[in-house]
Amino acid sequence: MGNCFSTSSVSTAEISPLDLAVKPPLAVVASPAAAAQTHLPAPPTRLPIPPPSAKETTATATATSTVTVKLYGPSNSLTTSYLRFALLHKRVNLRFVPSEDQKPTIQIGSEKTSGTQDALLRYIEEKFPEPRLMIWKFNLEGFDEATPPVVKTIWLQHRSMTWHVERMLRWSEDLAARGGRRAVDPSVGTPKMEIRKFAKSYTQLQEMMLEHAQMEERILFPVLESVDRGMCKSASAEHGRELPLMNGIKEYIKSIAVMDSGICSEELFSLASRFKSLQMMCKAHFEEEEKELLPMVEAAEMGKEKQKKLMNQGLEVMRGTHTNVFDFLLQGLTPQEAMQYLDLLMNFADPDLISSFMCQRDIVD
């Protein structure tokens, strides 16, 4: 996910899994120096678009079609929000029109279609085939409907965090190769502006990773303890080993931000090296959990109600992530994975809880 890139004129920091799903990669970036010359396709400013505001709002993604799609429905409806996420992945010109009709309606040209959430999702897939959204529904990495939703959720969060760590590594290598000088992509701005954007992106990643770790300690480990106390004790001792490195990276980025551009080349190479270490640690950590710990959670043989309870407890612990950096989390997933994540929320989470981050935020340009 995100390992092969097509040629474009934007920063190496700006690729997203959606770009690879929409336009197949053409070239491979083999090194930071090559990364400085071979640039990546720009994703939409926000992926997916935030849910509807209280008034009519227009939002345009980087469209692969000149067709304008209108979506009518209640602004506080989870179904409406779900369909807006799906439409944004299609990169159409999307216009949301709040209405009191509880049944969402999609209008393309003069054609209007209403129906259930699943019926409208199938309609969207038929009208805009790429990228496909339903390929992996309920079939991720061998998981089936018997797999506890909290296990699927953790696996998808691992996917997102892995991609974002790799993106930050590529970005830091690109910065080091350029010696802190201006990026090829004018939208990045001055070197100082780019470092501020880099710092903001890392802050979002760190928030998600810290809350994810807290969720596992509070929700996952008690389940493991009931199955195998020895394994739980070993996992607890190893958990959080990335924290000192993560905090060190944060402080290092702060020190680079106050330096004059063009004189921090050595520091930028050191930063890239730290991100490489973080990437390796996270990869080993996630693989270990997925190989040893998550199967033990499945072996706990929890009933449906217990599974739902764990799912909601996990979301409560990660409320900050889902409120503040929900878009960021989904940006690290392919379109199919992102829709699977939304399916898990829609099918197993408390509606009042997920409404707080799917339906109640204004659109930000």
N, C-alpha and C positions, 0 to 999 in steps of 0.2 A: 504494500500500500504506500504509494508515494515514492517508489524507488526509481522509476523511469520517467523522464521528462521530455516534453516536446519543446521545440524551439519557439521562443517568443522574445519580447523586449521588456519583460518585467522582472522583478526581483526574485531570486531563488526562494525567498521566504513566502511567496504568494501562491504556491500550488496547493490544491486541496484534492481529496479523493474524488470529489465530484468532477474535477477537470479530467481526471483519468478515465472516468466513466463516460464522459461526454465525448472526449477526443482522445483516441489511443495515442500513447507515447511514441515518439519518433527517434529519440536519441537518449543515450545514457550519460549522466554526468559522472565522471570517474574520479574527480578530485576537486578541492576547493578552487584551484586555479581554473579548471575547466568550468566550474560552476559560475565563476565570475564572467565567463564569456557566453555560456549557454544558459539562457534564462527561461522562465517558466510561465505558463498561461495564468492569467489573473482570475481568481474566483470572484463570485459576487461579494459585495462589501460585507454582507452578513449572510450566513448560511446556517440554518434556514432563517427566513424573515421572522421577526417577532410577531406575536399574535395581534389580532385586530385591536385598534383603539376605539374609543367611544364614538368617534366621528369617522366619516368616509375618508379613507386614506389610499393613496396610490403608491405602489412600490414596484420598481422595475429591477429585475435581475439582469445579468448579462445574457440577453435572450438569444436562443438559437432559432427563434421564430419571430416573425413580425406580428403574429396574431396577438391581440389583446384578449385575455381571459378575465371575465368578471365572475367573482364569487359572492353570492348573496347568502346571508345567514346571521344569526345572533352573534354579537361580538363576544359574549361570554360563553359560547358553546364550544365544548371540547371537540366535537365533530368538525365544526367550522375551522378551528385551529389546525386540526389534523390534516384536513384537506388543503389548507394554505401551505403547510409544510411540504406536502406532496407536490403541489403545483410549483413551488419555488424550485424544487429539484429539477423540474423540467425546463427551467430557464425561459419561461414565457413572460410576456408583459402582464403582470398580475395586478388587478384592481379589485380591492375588497369594498363591498357596499353593504354596510350593516342593515339588517332588516329584522322585523319582529317575527317573521315566519320561521318556525322551529325546524323546518325541513330545508337544508342547504340546497342552493341552486347554482349551477355552473352555466355561464353563457359564453359561447364562442360565436362571434358574429351575430346572426339572428337566431341561432339555435340555442334553446334553453333546455337543460336537463336537471331534474330533481330526483332524489332517491335516498337510499340508505348510504352510510359511510362506505361500505364495501362496494356497493353498486357504483357509486361515484368514483371510487378509486379505480375500479376496472375501466370506467369510462375515460378517466384521465390517461390510463395506460394505453388504451386503444387510440386515443387522439394524438398522444405524444409518446411514441414508443421508447425513446431514449432520453435519459438512462432508465433502464427497467427498475422498478421499485419493489416488485413482488416476488422476485426470483427466490429469495431466501426466507420467505415468511415461514416461521416455525421450523426452519431446517438449517440452523446455523451450526457449522462444524460438527455435525453428527448429533446435535441436540434434538430432542423431540418434545412432544407436549408433556411428557412425564418429568422433564427436567425442571427443577424448581426455578421459578422466575428470577429469584435473587442470584442464582448461578449464572443465568444468561446475562443479567444486568451487569454483574461483575466482569464477565468475559468481554462484553462490549465496551465497558469503561476502560478495560485494559487496552483494547484496540485503539481507542481514541487517545489515551495517554501515550501509548507507544508511538503513534503517528506524530503527535505534537512534539514529543521529545526529539524524534528524528528530524522534524522540521526545524526546531530550534538549533539542532546540531548543524544542519546544512546552512542555515542563516548565519550562524557564528563563523563557520568556515568561509562563507562568502565575504563576510565583514573583514576577516583576517586577510584574505587574499587581496582585498582592495585597500588594505591598510587604513581602514576607517574613512576612506575618501567617499565622495558622492556615488550613490548607486546609479546604474544605468537607467532604472525606472524613475522618471521624474516624480511620480506620485509618492515616492518614499520621502521626498523632501531633502533637506540638508542632512549631513552626517549626524548632527545633534538630534534632529527630528527622528532619524532612523533609530538611533539608540533608545530614544524615549519609547518608540513603538515596540522595539525589541523588549525593553523592560516591562512594558504593559502586557505583552504577550506572555512573558515568563511569569508575571504575577498571576495571570489567569491560570496558567498551567499549574503553578504551585498550589493555588487554592484548591483546584480540583484534586490534585494528588494527595494533599494533606487530608481533605475531607474523606477521600476514598479510603485512606489508611485508617482513619478514625472509624469509619463505617465497618470495615472488616474487623477491627478490634472489638467493637461493641456488639456487633450483630453476628458476624461469621464465627469468631473464636468460641463463643459460648456453645454454639452448635457443635463445633469440633470437639470441645471438651466433653460433651455428652457421648461422643462416639469413641474418641481416643485421647485421653488426657495427656499422654506422653507426646503425641504429635502436636497437640495444641500448645504445650509448654515450649516445644522446640520452635514452633512457628512464631510464638509471641516473642521469644528471645531474638529472632532474626528480623522481626518486623521493625520498620522505621530506620533501617541501616543507611538508607539514602538521605535521611534528614540532614545530617551535618554537611554533606556535599551540596544539597539543595540550598541550605541557608548561606553557605559560602558563595555559591554562584550569585545569589541575590545581592550580597554585599559587594562582590566583584563588579557586577554590572553597575552598581551605584558609583563605584570609584571611577570606572571608565567614563560614565556619563559626565563627570565634571572635568575631564581632561580635554585638552584641545585636540581637535581632529587632526589626523596626519602624524601624531607623535605617539600613538597608542598601539602601534602594530604588534609589539611584543605582548602587550596585555591581551589583545584580541586573539592571538594564537593560543595564549594560555587559557582564555575563556573557552575557545573551541575544544581544547584538550579536556577541560572539565566537563563540557557537555558530552564528549565522547565517553568519558567515564560514567556519567549519569545514564547515558543510553545503554551501555553494557550492563550496568547494575539493574536497571529497570527491566531489561529483556530477561535477564536471569531470574529476577524476582517473580515476574509475571508467569514465566514458563514453569517455575517451580510450583506456584500456587495452582496453576491450571492442571498440572500433572498429578499433584499429590493432595492438595487441600480441597479443591472443588469437587472431585469425585467422592471425597469423604462426606461432603455436605449432601450430595445426592444419596449416599448410602444411609443417611440418617432416617430415611423413610418418613418424612414429615407429611402430615395430612394437608389438604388444600387450604384450610383455614390458617394453619401454622405458616404455610408458605406465603400466603398473602400478608400475614402479620409481619413476617420478616422483611418482605418487600417494602412495606410502608415504614417500618422502623428504619430501614436503610436509607430511604428517601428523606426521612426526617433528619437523620444525621447529616445528609448531604444537601440539606435545604439551601445552603449558601451557593453551592455549585449550580443547582437547578434554578435558582432565582437570579444569580448574578452572571453566571458564565454558561448558561444552558446552550446558547448558540455555539459557543466555543467547544463544548463537549461534542455536539453533533457535527461540527466542522471536521473533526478528526475521524469521522466514519464515512464509509461509502454510502451512496443513497439508499441501497438496500439495507445496510446495517442501521442507518439512521431511522428508517421506517420501522425496522424491527424493534428498535429501542422505544419508539413511540407506541408501537403495538403493546409492548410489555406494560408501559405506563397506563394505556387506555384499558387494558384487560385485567390488570391485577392491582393497580394502585387506587388509593382512595380518591374519588373524583374531586372532592373539595381541596385536597392537598395539591394535586397536579394542576388544578385550575389556577392556583396562585402563581405558577410560572408558565403556563401555556396560554392563559386567556387574559391576564390582567395587566399586560405591559404595553406601553405605547411603542409604535414603530420609531426606530432611530435610523436616520439616514446614514 
